[in-house]
Each structure stands twice: as C-alpha cells, then as structure tokens.
Amino acid sequence: MKIIKSLLAGASIALVASITQAATSGNTLASVDPEADRLALQSFFQKRFPQVPLDDYVNGIYSLDAGSREQWEEIEEFPPYEFDVEEGEVLFNTPFANGKSYADCFANEGVGIRQNFPRWDESQGKVVTLESAINQCREANGEKKLGWKKGKIAQISAYMAYTSRDNVFDVQISNDGAKAAYLDGKQSFYTRRGQLNMSCANCHVAGSNVLIRADLPGPALGHVTHFPVFRSKWGNLGTLQRRYAGCQSNVRGVSQKAQGEKLSNLEFFQTYMSNGLVVNGPGARK
C-alpha cells in the first residue's frame, strides 16, 4: 500500500482513473484509431512536462530528471552494452550449419531495420517482434531457438538496433488483424494486474517521474526505443519482454509468457506509441 501511495503522491487517483477510462472505454475494432491515441499520448506528456523536447523522450526518465540524466551521461561515456554489441555482430555474421546467416532472413540483410518491428504478419496471423523474427530465422535454417530474455538473442537484437540508430520508428497498422492486436495490447497496457492492482499506465503515464521508493518510473512515450537494455540491476543485457516480466512480478502478478500473444501485442501497442521517434538502442538503465 505504501508503494501505491508513493506513486500517486504526484498523480491523483482521479487522474489515473480518467486516463484509463478515456483510453479503454467503448473500444471496438471499428473504433480503433492508433494515430489519435499516439497524438493524445504525446499531448499528455507535452502538457505535463512542457520543458522537454518531444524527441528527447527516447531517453526515458533521463529526459525528465536532471540528476538521473547526469549520472546516465557519465555511464554512457563507457557504455556497459558495448561488448554485447560487438558479440552480437559476431553472432549475426556467423553462418548457420547450412551456410546461410541471419542476413538471408531480413530485408536489407538485417542492417538498419529495427524501426520496422514489431510488425503484423498476415501470413502468420500474429505480431512478430524482432526477437521472434530472429528465432524464426534460426528455425527456418535448422537451428535451435535461443532463450527469449537475455544472452545471445539480446546481443543479436542489440547489434541490429545499433545499426538502426537514428532511424525513425514506423510501425504499420493497416488491416483488421493488426488493429485487433493493437487493441489487445492497448487493453493490456491499461489493465490493472497483481496484488497491487496496478497497470502499466499507473507507473508510466500518470506516475512517470513520481518516486516509487527510490525509483522514478520513466514515461510511456519513447519507452521502447532503447531496447535491449543493459540494466545495472540485472548486471547484463535484456530484452523488452524480460522487462515486462519483471514489471508484472513487481506488482505481485503472474508474469505472462515471453513472446506469447499478450506480451507481443503489448509491445506492438507501445512501439506504435513511439512512432516518429528514433531508435536509440541498445541502452543503459538502472
């Protein structure tokens, strides 16, 4: 209960409720308007933090809190993910047993394409994230899947993100299947979970830059741009869906399956919200 009171100290319960109701009430497939949602989220943060340039939201909490930013900039002088990017490049370019490589599976040979993921794949009838595309590439070439949350898959993803830095996110929602996935992800974002009865929006919309114990939650706008991340808490590199699992555990809920439909749709929704911002992954966070 103390955590919830701390979170809501700078953002009233009424505000949290009104944001959630506006975002989820009356939503049907026919009423889905991703672009209106994206602009509304931008407007919310620009009104709440008028001093922050829109393009700086790719830096998460470091766009809002000067003290945290100063520490982060010092860390970025010698990025803790640097060796992971190098190892990811080696892994990406190492041929499979059949002689092919990851470059054979992706547009532009896998270079500079991070901004196009996650994407709706009509033939599969589901959202495909970059990590799921990496493992699909492996399986198509007779290789075993990698673990979803850390290790080699995070390193490969980090390298691919690094080659895409400054490219603008451009997630497309062009048919009913994509709209349904987006709507499901949106509902997940605003749905309360766990014993603490909290949603993603509690922390990262109304509660952004409001202390929870010693932590300041970052804003939902730009939230996905810097993944994979090297977290000091982890001591290594991890994927976005690893972070989702940690958040769901923190609210004393049951973590959903990595790369399952629910978390992939959540990633789809969140990434669309960052359309127009640039890729700046991999990143470093606390």
C-alpha beads as a LAMMPS data file, in Angstrom:
LAMMPS data file: protein, C-alpha beads

286 atoms
285 bonds

1 atom types
1 bond types

-500.0 500.0 xlo xhi
-500.0 500.0 ylo yhi
-500.0 500.0 zlo zhi

Masses

1 110.0

Atoms # bond

1 1 1 0.000 0.000 0.000
2 1 1 2.889 2.381 0.715
3 1 1 4.130 1.860 -2.849
4 1 1 0.766 2.860 -4.298
5 1 1 0.504 5.936 -2.046
6 1 1 4.013 6.987 -3.069
7 1 1 3.199 6.556 -6.729
8 1 1 0.006 8.576 -6.519
9 1 1 1.502 11.367 -4.436
10 1 1 2.215 13.379 -7.582
11 1 1 -0.610 11.992 -9.718
12 1 1 -4.099 11.776 -8.268
13 1 1 -6.204 8.626 -8.270
14 1 1 -8.796 10.578 -10.253
15 1 1 -6.227 11.342 -12.958
16 1 1 -5.199 7.710 -13.240
17 1 1 -8.834 6.648 -13.472
18 1 1 -9.706 9.265 -16.079
19 1 1 -6.761 8.343 -18.304
20 1 1 -7.653 4.664 -18.139
21 1 1 -11.330 5.240 -18.816
22 1 1 -10.622 7.525 -21.776
23 1 1 -8.189 5.021 -23.234
24 1 1 -10.298 1.887 -22.907
25 1 1 -13.990 2.700 -22.699
26 1 1 -16.094 1.817 -25.741
27 1 1 -13.152 0.378 -27.666
28 1 1 -14.188 -1.883 -30.520
29 1 1 -12.349 -2.872 -33.653
30 1 1 -14.358 -0.331 -35.652
31 1 1 -13.375 2.464 -33.249
32 1 1 -9.639 1.715 -33.142
33 1 1 -7.678 4.856 -34.057
34 1 1 -3.979 4.285 -33.296
35 1 1 -2.892 7.658 -34.631
36 1 1 -5.343 9.531 -32.413
37 1 1 -4.063 7.522 -29.435
38 1 1 -0.448 8.352 -30.291
39 1 1 -1.110 12.062 -30.629
40 1 1 -3.114 12.084 -27.397
41 1 1 -0.245 10.447 -25.504
42 1 1 2.214 12.960 -26.943
43 1 1 -0.085 15.811 -25.962
44 1 1 -0.428 14.477 -22.407
45 1 1 3.323 14.439 -21.847
46 1 1 3.990 17.726 -23.629
47 1 1 1.434 19.449 -21.383
48 1 1 2.724 17.761 -18.247
49 1 1 6.412 18.358 -18.988
50 1 1 6.426 21.372 -21.365
51 1 1 10.167 21.889 -20.947
52 1 1 11.017 18.511 -22.521
53 1 1 11.505 18.416 -26.321
54 1 1 9.454 15.671 -27.955
55 1 1 12.465 13.951 -29.499
56 1 1 14.187 13.704 -26.092
57 1 1 11.625 11.192 -24.806
58 1 1 13.766 8.445 -26.320
59 1 1 15.937 8.908 -23.223
60 1 1 13.233 7.762 -20.811
61 1 1 13.429 9.071 -17.262
62 1 1 16.647 10.863 -18.200
63 1 1 14.570 13.257 -20.291
64 1 1 12.673 14.305 -17.144
65 1 1 15.076 14.148 -14.193
66 1 1 18.277 16.202 -14.405
67 1 1 20.102 14.345 -11.628
68 1 1 19.457 10.945 -13.172
69 1 1 20.477 12.250 -16.582
70 1 1 23.835 13.466 -15.313
71 1 1 24.655 10.033 -13.885
72 1 1 23.451 8.295 -17.060
73 1 1 25.559 10.506 -19.340
74 1 1 28.631 9.550 -17.318
75 1 1 27.759 5.861 -17.750
76 1 1 27.306 6.345 -21.498
77 1 1 30.906 7.550 -21.814
78 1 1 31.877 3.877 -21.433
79 1 1 28.656 2.040 -22.352
80 1 1 28.185 -1.233 -20.448
81 1 1 26.478 -2.753 -23.516
82 1 1 29.433 -2.102 -25.831
83 1 1 30.839 -5.632 -25.619
84 1 1 27.361 -7.082 -26.161
85 1 1 27.004 -5.145 -29.408
86 1 1 30.364 -6.469 -30.561
87 1 1 29.419 -10.032 -29.649
88 1 1 26.048 -9.559 -31.311
89 1 1 27.767 -8.569 -34.545
90 1 1 29.902 -11.709 -34.409
91 1 1 26.848 -13.894 -33.779
92 1 1 24.866 -12.161 -36.523
93 1 1 27.595 -12.782 -39.088
94 1 1 28.409 -16.364 -38.064
95 1 1 26.977 -18.735 -40.713
96 1 1 24.485 -21.429 -39.764
97 1 1 25.359 -25.072 -40.382
98 1 1 23.687 -24.835 -43.816
99 1 1 25.913 -21.912 -44.833
100 1 1 23.227 -19.222 -44.602
101 1 1 23.072 -16.469 -41.992
102 1 1 20.695 -14.005 -40.353
103 1 1 21.305 -11.620 -43.236
104 1 1 19.458 -14.031 -45.522
105 1 1 16.272 -13.722 -43.440
106 1 1 15.811 -9.960 -43.270
107 1 1 15.272 -7.019 -45.558
108 1 1 18.458 -5.039 -46.236
109 1 1 20.390 -8.047 -44.896
110 1 1 19.202 -7.164 -41.391
111 1 1 21.005 -3.825 -41.209
112 1 1 19.085 -0.704 -40.196
113 1 1 15.659 -2.333 -39.868
114 1 1 14.920 -2.251 -36.117
115 1 1 12.402 0.573 -36.613
116 1 1 10.074 -1.735 -38.575
117 1 1 9.500 -4.102 -35.639
118 1 1 7.292 -5.355 -34.184
119 1 1 5.108 -5.866 -37.245
120 1 1 1.847 -7.592 -38.042
121 1 1 2.463 -10.695 -40.172
122 1 1 -0.672 -11.522 -42.111
123 1 1 0.533 -14.979 -43.156
124 1 1 1.148 -15.970 -39.526
125 1 1 -1.853 -14.080 -38.175
126 1 1 0.147 -12.522 -35.344
127 1 1 2.584 -9.843 -34.270
128 1 1 6.235 -10.633 -34.994
129 1 1 8.793 -8.884 -32.786
130 1 1 12.442 -8.571 -33.720
131 1 1 13.391 -11.310 -31.261
132 1 1 10.730 -13.679 -32.577
133 1 1 11.944 -12.966 -36.136
134 1 1 15.489 -13.850 -35.062
135 1 1 14.347 -17.217 -33.711
136 1 1 12.136 -17.863 -36.735
137 1 1 15.203 -17.302 -38.877
138 1 1 17.133 -19.835 -36.836
139 1 1 14.398 -22.464 -37.044
140 1 1 13.986 -21.941 -40.790
141 1 1 17.670 -22.741 -41.157
142 1 1 17.671 -25.848 -38.973
143 1 1 18.983 -24.197 -35.803
144 1 1 17.550 -24.374 -32.288
145 1 1 15.739 -21.368 -30.821
146 1 1 17.562 -19.105 -28.390
147 1 1 16.185 -18.142 -24.984
148 1 1 13.923 -15.116 -25.185
149 1 1 15.028 -12.767 -22.433
150 1 1 18.807 -12.446 -22.340
151 1 1 22.058 -13.840 -23.651
152 1 1 22.640 -14.369 -27.354
153 1 1 19.220 -13.227 -28.551
154 1 1 19.594 -9.937 -26.675
155 1 1 23.081 -9.464 -28.121
156 1 1 21.925 -10.079 -31.704
157 1 1 18.963 -7.770 -31.189
158 1 1 21.270 -5.134 -29.679
159 1 1 23.555 -5.251 -32.697
160 1 1 20.597 -4.911 -35.063
161 1 1 19.296 -1.974 -33.012
162 1 1 22.724 -0.364 -33.057
163 1 1 22.803 -0.476 -36.866
164 1 1 19.409 1.252 -36.840
165 1 1 20.209 4.166 -34.548
166 1 1 18.510 7.424 -35.572
167 1 1 16.097 5.594 -37.876
168 1 1 12.506 6.653 -37.195
169 1 1 10.065 4.077 -35.823
170 1 1 7.419 3.267 -38.412
171 1 1 5.140 0.515 -37.134
172 1 1 2.244 -0.042 -39.563
173 1 1 -1.363 -0.918 -38.672
174 1 1 -3.105 -1.424 -41.984
175 1 1 -5.744 -4.158 -41.557
176 1 1 -8.204 -5.616 -39.067
177 1 1 -5.756 -8.244 -37.806
178 1 1 -3.222 -5.562 -36.904
179 1 1 -5.955 -3.412 -35.344
180 1 1 -7.124 -6.314 -33.178
181 1 1 -3.573 -6.946 -31.960
182 1 1 -3.087 -3.248 -31.269
183 1 1 -6.353 -3.061 -29.322
184 1 1 -5.388 -6.105 -27.251
185 1 1 -2.019 -4.532 -26.466
186 1 1 -3.674 -1.246 -25.523
187 1 1 -6.063 -3.008 -23.159
188 1 1 -3.142 -4.868 -21.566
189 1 1 -1.330 -1.572 -21.018
190 1 1 -4.268 -0.052 -19.145
191 1 1 -5.439 -3.187 -17.297
192 1 1 -4.598 -3.470 -13.602
193 1 1 -2.742 -6.605 -12.526
194 1 1 -1.446 -8.395 -9.469
195 1 1 -1.998 -7.959 -5.756
196 1 1 -1.006 -4.298 -6.013
197 1 1 -3.771 -3.777 -8.604
198 1 1 -1.607 -1.624 -10.872
199 1 1 -1.377 -1.176 -14.631
200 1 1 1.478 -0.129 -16.900
201 1 1 -0.229 3.275 -17.118
202 1 1 -0.184 3.737 -13.343
203 1 1 3.609 3.887 -13.411
204 1 1 4.419 5.125 -16.894
205 1 1 1.663 7.637 -17.690
206 1 1 0.196 9.239 -14.562
207 1 1 3.084 8.036 -12.378
208 1 1 6.037 8.922 -14.596
209 1 1 8.712 10.874 -12.708
210 1 1 6.929 10.190 -9.383
211 1 1 9.015 8.371 -6.769
212 1 1 8.295 4.723 -6.010
213 1 1 10.666 4.130 -3.128
214 1 1 13.991 5.205 -4.692
215 1 1 12.954 4.810 -8.333
216 1 1 11.418 7.218 -10.822
217 1 1 9.282 5.492 -13.478
218 1 1 10.020 6.638 -17.000
219 1 1 7.378 7.970 -19.401
220 1 1 5.466 5.604 -21.678
221 1 1 6.286 7.873 -24.594
222 1 1 9.581 6.607 -26.033
223 1 1 9.581 3.706 -23.596
224 1 1 10.630 1.047 -26.130
225 1 1 13.138 2.948 -28.249
226 1 1 16.271 1.977 -26.325
227 1 1 15.824 -1.804 -26.016
228 1 1 17.536 -4.165 -25.484
229 1 1 18.986 -2.559 -22.372
230 1 1 21.842 -3.215 -20.011
231 1 1 20.301 -2.758 -16.557
232 1 1 22.530 -2.200 -13.548
233 1 1 20.032 -4.243 -11.525
234 1 1 20.473 -7.207 -13.871
235 1 1 24.181 -6.796 -14.464
236 1 1 23.643 -7.784 -18.081
237 1 1 21.654 -7.144 -21.230
238 1 1 17.960 -7.963 -21.518
239 1 1 15.076 -7.698 -23.955
240 1 1 11.929 -5.602 -23.611
241 1 1 9.838 -8.652 -22.775
242 1 1 12.233 -9.538 -19.985
243 1 1 11.439 -6.091 -18.585
244 1 1 7.716 -6.715 -18.967
245 1 1 8.037 -9.899 -16.932
246 1 1 9.867 -8.023 -14.195
247 1 1 7.187 -5.330 -14.034
248 1 1 4.415 -7.902 -13.772
249 1 1 6.288 -9.613 -10.975
250 1 1 6.839 -6.272 -9.190
251 1 1 3.095 -5.709 -8.911
252 1 1 2.845 -9.222 -7.433
253 1 1 1.208 -10.637 -10.505
254 1 1 1.888 -13.673 -12.658
255 1 1 4.350 -12.908 -15.433
256 1 1 2.971 -13.662 -18.881
257 1 1 4.815 -15.847 -21.367
258 1 1 7.724 -14.164 -23.154
259 1 1 6.911 -13.716 -26.852
260 1 1 3.393 -15.015 -26.250
261 1 1 0.448 -13.244 -27.841
262 1 1 -0.264 -10.925 -24.913
263 1 1 3.236 -9.513 -24.457
264 1 1 3.857 -9.287 -28.197
265 1 1 0.634 -7.316 -28.631
266 1 1 1.637 -5.076 -25.723
267 1 1 4.974 -4.426 -27.421
268 1 1 3.121 -3.713 -30.686
269 1 1 0.928 -1.098 -28.978
270 1 1 3.780 0.527 -27.094
271 1 1 6.019 0.733 -30.130
272 1 1 3.288 2.335 -32.222
273 1 1 3.021 4.964 -29.487
274 1 1 6.675 5.795 -30.226
275 1 1 6.210 6.149 -33.987
276 1 1 8.024 9.287 -35.128
277 1 1 10.761 8.891 -32.510
278 1 1 14.121 7.359 -33.347
279 1 1 15.814 4.095 -32.461
280 1 1 18.491 4.674 -29.816
281 1 1 19.086 1.130 -28.622
282 1 1 20.738 -0.599 -27.048
283 1 1 20.627 1.495 -23.898
284 1 1 21.746 1.559 -20.284
285 1 1 19.327 1.895 -17.372
286 1 1 19.398 1.441 -13.583

Bonds

1 1 1 2
2 1 2 3
3 1 3 4
4 1 4 5
5 1 5 6
6 1 6 7
7 1 7 8
8 1 8 9
9 1 9 10
10 1 10 11
11 1 11 12
12 1 12 13
13 1 13 14
14 1 14 15
15 1 15 16
16 1 16 17
17 1 17 18
18 1 18 19
19 1 19 20
20 1 20 21
21 1 21 22
22 1 22 23
23 1 23 24
24 1 24 25
25 1 25 26
26 1 26 27
27 1 27 28
28 1 28 29
29 1 29 30
30 1 30 31
31 1 31 32
32 1 32 33
33 1 33 34
34 1 34 35
35 1 35 36
36 1 36 37
37 1 37 38
38 1 38 39
39 1 39 40
40 1 40 41
41 1 41 42
42 1 42 43
43 1 43 44
44 1 44 45
45 1 45 46
46 1 46 47
47 1 47 48
48 1 48 49
49 1 49 50
50 1 50 51
51 1 51 52
52 1 52 53
53 1 53 54
54 1 54 55
55 1 55 56
56 1 56 57
57 1 57 58
58 1 58 59
59 1 59 60
60 1 60 61
61 1 61 62
62 1 62 63
63 1 63 64
64 1 64 65
65 1 65 66
66 1 66 67
67 1 67 68
68 1 68 69
69 1 69 70
70 1 70 71
71 1 71 72
72 1 72 73
73 1 73 74
74 1 74 75
75 1 75 76
76 1 76 77
77 1 77 78
78 1 78 79
79 1 79 80
80 1 80 81
81 1 81 82
82 1 82 83
83 1 83 84
84 1 84 85
85 1 85 86
86 1 86 87
87 1 87 88
88 1 88 89
89 1 89 90
90 1 90 91
91 1 91 92
92 1 92 93
93 1 93 94
94 1 94 95
95 1 95 96
96 1 96 97
97 1 97 98
98 1 98 99
99 1 99 100
100 1 100 101
101 1 101 102
102 1 102 103
103 1 103 104
104 1 104 105
105 1 105 106
106 1 106 107
107 1 107 108
108 1 108 109
109 1 109 110
110 1 110 111
111 1 111 112
112 1 112 113
113 1 113 114
114 1 114 115
115 1 115 116
116 1 116 117
117 1 117 118
118 1 118 119
119 1 119 120
120 1 120 121
121 1 121 122
122 1 122 123
123 1 123 124
124 1 124 125
125 1 125 126
126 1 126 127
127 1 127 128
128 1 128 129
129 1 129 130
130 1 130 131
131 1 131 132
132 1 132 133
133 1 133 134
134 1 134 135
135 1 135 136
136 1 136 137
137 1 137 138
138 1 138 139
139 1 139 140
140 1 140 141
141 1 141 142
142 1 142 143
143 1 143 144
144 1 144 145
145 1 145 146
146 1 146 147
147 1 147 148
148 1 148 149
149 1 149 150
150 1 150 151
151 1 151 152
152 1 152 153
153 1 153 154
154 1 154 155
155 1 155 156
156 1 156 157
157 1 157 158
158 1 158 159
159 1 159 160
160 1 160 161
161 1 161 162
162 1 162 163
163 1 163 164
164 1 164 165
165 1 165 166
166 1 166 167
167 1 167 168
168 1 168 169
169 1 169 170
170 1 170 171
171 1 171 172
172 1 172 173
173 1 173 174
174 1 174 175
175 1 175 176
176 1 176 177
177 1 177 178
178 1 178 179
179 1 179 180
180 1 180 181
181 1 181 182
182 1 182 183
183 1 183 184
184 1 184 185
185 1 185 186
186 1 186 187
187 1 187 188
188 1 188 189
189 1 189 190
190 1 190 191
191 1 191 192
192 1 192 193
193 1 193 194
194 1 194 195
195 1 195 196
196 1 196 197
197 1 197 198
198 1 198 199
199 1 199 200
200 1 200 201
201 1 201 202
202 1 202 203
203 1 203 204
204 1 204 205
205 1 205 206
206 1 206 207
207 1 207 208
208 1 208 209
209 1 209 210
210 1 210 211
211 1 211 212
212 1 212 213
213 1 213 214
214 1 214 215
215 1 215 216
216 1 216 217
217 1 217 218
218 1 218 219
219 1 219 220
220 1 220 221
221 1 221 222
222 1 222 223
223 1 223 224
224 1 224 225
225 1 225 226
226 1 226 227
227 1 227 228
228 1 228 229
229 1 229 230
230 1 230 231
231 1 231 232
232 1 232 233
233 1 233 234
234 1 234 235
235 1 235 236
236 1 236 237
237 1 237 238
238 1 238 239
239 1 239 240
240 1 240 241
241 1 241 242
242 1 242 243
243 1 243 244
244 1 244 245
245 1 245 246
246 1 246 247
247 1 247 248
248 1 248 249
249 1 249 250
250 1 250 251
251 1 251 252
252 1 252 253
253 1 253 254
254 1 254 255
255 1 255 256
256 1 256 257
257 1 257 258
258 1 258 259
259 1 259 260
260 1 260 261
261 1 261 262
262 1 262 263
263 1 263 264
264 1 264 265
265 1 265 266
266 1 266 267
267 1 267 268
268 1 268 269
269 1 269 270
270 1 270 271
271 1 271 272
272 1 272 273
273 1 273 274
274 1 274 275
275 1 275 276
276 1 276 277
277 1 277 278
278 1 278 279
279 1 279 280
280 1 280 281
281 1 281 282
282 1 282 283
283 1 283 284
284 1 284 285
285 1 285 286
